[in-house]
Amino acid sequence: MKTVIIAAGEGVRMRPLTYTRSKVMLPLANKPIMEHLLVGAEKAGLKDFVFVVGYFEKKIREYFGDGQRWGVKIEYVTQKKQLGTAHALKMTKDFLTERFLLLNGDGPISAEDIQKVIRHQRPCMALQAVSNAQDLGVAEVTDGKVKHLHEKLDKPPSNLANAGLYLLNTSVFPFIEKLEPSTRGEYEITSALQAFIDQGNDMACEEITSWQNLSYPWDLLKVNRMLLDRLSEEVQGKMEQVHVSGVLRLGKNSFIKSGVYIEGPVVIGENCTIGPNCYLRPGTVIGNNCHVGSFAEVKNSIIMDNTRIPHLNYIGDSVIGEGCNFGAGTKIANLRLDEKEIIVKDVPTGSRKLGAIIGDNVKTGINASINPASFIGNDAFVGPGALVSGEVLPFSRIY
């Protein structure tokens, strides 16, 4: 049975992180979102994959290759224009025979939950109960069968969210052929499945628990921490006199100098230099080829590859892109003075703490200050002593 993973879109709500990569390539615990999904599917016994790619597809193809590293086979289809999930699936028709699995590539799901769905012989989809379904697709279920599918309603009639995991067969393609574009101008797989159901066909469902909704950048921090809490110790690099409490994963050829204080869970990639005399707090993930220097503090943050936080810096509850460089004394605030929940463009984050979301190749001068919930686009420059609040567009210069 083949598995189709849809990974062609940008993920607009993840900007500025997706100006330079697809959403599925954003890292969690130092692995792309889609790698977590691929590993779960492989553990569930699936070995034959078709990736539908498009936006920044080169990065996906280069990272995953033919799948040999994971013991699977991967083939690719390019969706040049991102016209929706049904259109993406339609492009894989020639690869598929009878039953197949369809997955959205932008959210990890466990092997156990995938197995729940693939044990069915007839069409089935995964649903997950959520506390707030306002921005999600939901399903209405009667006697264990899906009756109605809804997309992103202000007042959803159900709290059973569509987890983007479907067991289907080739009988769905005639319904895709007849689709009209949705109000968003896309061909939606849920519209095809609703037509399939309306014709009297059964769509079973399985309620799962491992799917994680990743709509906004701050969702990455929550799910990242959940994944870190499941990790075990693994130290492949070298350390001098370092205090470590909790779980530490240290990659090959990385070096932690004396005086560093680490409270796990913390993950550090390969070829990194950490310290001397800095503080890494729980929930911190540092990518490959990074430097965190003296008297820097990093807390509950995702730091992507090739980024330098050299000295006298504070990074809290933030997501920092690749190739960034922070001037001495740059600080990121992560708490409002009134300590109220942080709201970004009328969207509640569910947290009182959120630092900055920073794209690739951003540079700051000495003593730059960045206020809570600031979004800085790729290749921006924040000058010495400058103060940043709100949104900064890519390639901006702030003095």
N, C-alpha and C positions, 0 to 999 in steps of 0.2 A: 504494500500500500504506500503510495507516495504522499508526501506532506508538502503542501504549498504554504510558504511564508510570504506574506505581503509586506514589503519593505521599500516601497517606491516613494512615499510621501516625505514632506519636509518635517511636519510637526510644528506648525506656525506658532502655537501657544508656548513652545519651548524657546522662542527667540529671546536673547541673541545667540543662544548656544547652537541653534540650527541654521544660522547664516552660513556656516562653514562645514556642516555635516548633516546627515540624516538623523532624525530622532532616534532611530534604532541603534545608532552607533554611540549614543551618549553612555558614559561609563557608570556602572554600579559595582562597587567592590572591585574596581580596576578591570572590569570586563564589560564590553558593550551589552546593552540591554538584550539585543538579539542573541548574543552568545549564551546568556542564561536560558533563554527560551530553547535554543538548539540543544543545549546540554540536557534540559528536561525532556525534550522529545526523544533524544537518543537513548536516555535511560529508560524511557517508556517502550523502547524496542523499535523505534522508527529509524530507518537508515537511508532512505532515498528522498531527497529534498529538491524542490524547485523554489528558488528565490525570485520574487518579482521585484526588480530594482528600478530606480529611475533617478531621483534626486541624489546628487553626489554618489552615484553608483560605483564609481571607481574605488572609493574607499571601502565599500562593502566587498567588492570583488577581490581587492587586494588582501583584505583581512581574512576572509573565509576561504578563498581559493576554491579548490575542488572538494574540500571537506575532509581531506585525509587526516588532518591533525586531530579531528574528533571521531575518526573511524566511520565516517558517513560519506555519501556521494551527494554533491551539490551541483545542480544545473541552474542556469540563469535565464530569465526573460526580462527584457527592458520595456518598461512602460514609459514611453517618451513624454506623454502628457498624462498627468495624474488625474484621471477622470473617474476615480472612485474604485471601491473594493470589488464591485461586480465586474467592472471593466478589467481590473487587474487579473481576476480569476479567469475571465474569458480568454486572456492571452495565453493561459497554460493548458488550454483544452487539448491540444495535440500531445501533451505529455501524460495525460491521465486516462486510466481505464477503470471503470466501475467505481469502487469505493476509494475515497481519498480524504485526507485531513487538511483543513484550512485553518491557518493561524494568522492573526495580526501580529506583526513583528515587534510591537512596541510595548510589550508587557510580559514579564516572566510568569510562567505557570509551572508548577511542579510536575514531576514525572507521574506521581500518584494520581493527580487530577486529570492528566492527559489519558492515563490508562482507563479512568472511569468512562471517558467518552468513547475511546476506540473499542471498548468491549461490546458496544452496540453493533448490531448488524444493519440497522436501518438509520436514516438521518437523525442526527442528534446535535444539540448545541449545549455549551456550558454556560451556566448562569451563576452569579454570585450575589448574595444578599449584601446590600450596602446601606449605610446610614443616610446618605444623601445622594440621590440619583439624578439630580437636576440637570447636570451636564452630560449625562450618559444615555446610551441606548438601553432600553429596558424591555422585558417580556412579560406578558400576561399568560399565566399557566393554568390549565384546567386538567385535573386527573393525570398529572405527569406529562402533559403534552403542551407545547407552545401553541397558543391561539392567536396572539397579536404581538407584533413587534413595533416599538415606537423609538423614534430618534430624538434625543435631546429636547424634551418638553419642559416647560417651566413648572408644570405640576404633573410629574410622571405618575401613572396609575399603579405603579408597582415599584418595589425596591429591589427587584431581581435584575441586576445589571448584566448586559451582554458582555461576556468576557472575551469575545473574539476568538473562540475555539469551536470549530464545527466539524462534525463528521458528515460528509455528503457523498453523493454519487453523481454520475454523469447525467442523471435525469433533471438536474437543476439547470443545465445549460439552455434548454428551450425557453425557460422563464427569463434567463438573462438576456437572450436575444430579443425579447419583446419589451425590455425595459425602456422607460422614458427617463430623462434626467430628473433628479430631485430638485427641490427648491434651492439647493446649494450648487446646482449645475453638475452633479455627479451621478454616476450609476451605482446605486447602493446595493450591496449584497443582501441587506435586510429587506429591501423592496422585492428582490427576486424570491427570497424565502417566504415573504408574506404571500406573494402570488402562488407559490408552491403549496402553502398551507390552505389558501382559499380554494384551491382546486380539489380539496378533500384529502390531501396527502398528510400523513402523520409526521410531526417533528418532535421527537422525544427531547428531553432535557436532563442534564445532570447538574446538580448544585455543587459547586466547588468552593474552596476557601483560600487557595494560594495566589489567585490572580491579584495583581497590584495595578491600580489605575495610576498612570503617569501622564497627567494632562499638563501640568505646569512645572516650572523648574524647581519649585520648593518641594514638589512630590519626590524628586530624586533624592533629597536628603532623608526623607522619612523611609523610603524603601531601601536606600543604601544602608541605613542603620540596622534595619531588620535583617538584611543579608549578612552584615558584619557580625551580628549577634549569634549567627549559626556557624561561624568559622572556627577552625582549630588552629593551634599554634604551628607556625612553620617559619623557621629562620634559615635563610640560605646565604645572606650577606654576613658582614662582620660588624662587631660592636666593640668599643672600648669600655670604659666604666660608665654604664648606662643603667638607669633605674627603669624597670619595666614592671607594671602591674596590669593584669588582664591579658587578653590575647594580642599577640603581635605577629603579623606576617610580613617578613622582610625578604625582598627579592634578591636575585643573584647580582653580585658585584656592587651591591649597595653597602654603604659604610656609615655607621652612626658613631659620631665622635663623643668624647667624654662630656659629662655634665648634662646630657639630654635626659629629660624626664618624660616617660611615656605612660599614659593611662589608656589601656585598650578598651574596646577593640580598635586597633589601628592597623592599616594596611599601607605598606610602602613598596613601590614597584622596584624595578631593576635599575642599576646604574645611578642610584641616588646618593647624594651626600647630605647628611643631616647633622646639624650642630656645628660647633660645640654649644652647649648651654642654651638649649631651647626646650619648649614644652609642647608636646603633642597630646591633645585631649581626646576623649572617646568620640568615635564616629568619624575620625579623620582618615581619608584615603588620599594617598599621594601617588601620582602616576610614575612612569618611567622617566629617567634622565632629569630628575628634579633636584633642586637645592633648597633646603630650609636652613637658614643660618642662625647665628648667635642672637640670643634674646628675642627670638620670634616665638609667637604662640599661635597654634592652629587648633581650632575646636570644631568638631562636627561639620567638616567641610570636605568637598570633593575638589582635589587639585589635579588637573589633567597634565599630560606629558609635557616635558621640556619647559616647565615653569619654575621661576626663581623667586624665592621669598627670602632674601639674603640676610637681613638683620633689622632688629627693632620694629618688627611688623606684628600686627594682630589681624588674624583672619578668623571670623566666627560665623558659623551657620551660612556658609557661602558655597557657590559653585564657580570655580575659576577655570577658564579655558586653557588651551594649549599655548605654549610659547609666550606666556606673560612674564613680566619682570616688574617687581615692586621696589621702588626706591626706598632707601632707609627711612624709617619712621612712618611709612604708610600704614594707616589704621582703617579697618572696616568696622563701623558700628553695627550692632545687630539687635538693639533693643530701643524702642521708643522711650522718651523720657517719662511719658505717662503710663508706660508698661501695658498699653492696650494691645489687642490683637492687631497684627499687621495686615492691612488690606491693600492689594495691588490692583489699580484700575477697576475698582468696585468688586474685585474678587477676594473673598476672605481666604486667608492662607491657613487658618486654623491654628496659628502659632503666634506667640508674642515675640518670637525671635526669628529674624531673617536678616542676613547680612546683604551681600551683593551677589548678583548674577552677572558674570563677566565673560565676554566672548574671547576669542583667540587673539594673541599678539597684542594685548593691551599693555601699555607701559605707564607707570606712575613715577613722578619725581619725588624728591625727599619731602617728608611730612605732608603728603597728600592725605585728605580725609574723605571718607566715603560714608554717607549716611545709610541707615537701614533701608532695605528694599530698593536699593539703586540697581539699575540695569544698564550695563555699559557694553556697547557693541564692539565687535571685533576691530582691531587695528586703531583703536582710540588711544589718545595720549592725554594723560592728566598731569598737568604741570606741577612744579614744586609749590607746596603750600596751598594748592587748589582744594576747593570743597565741591563734592559731587552729591547731588540729590536727584532722585527721579530717574528719568531715562536719558541716556546718552547714545546717540546714533553711531553706527559704525564709521570709522575714519574721522571722528570728531577730534578737535583740539580744545582742551579746557585749560584756561590759565587763570 
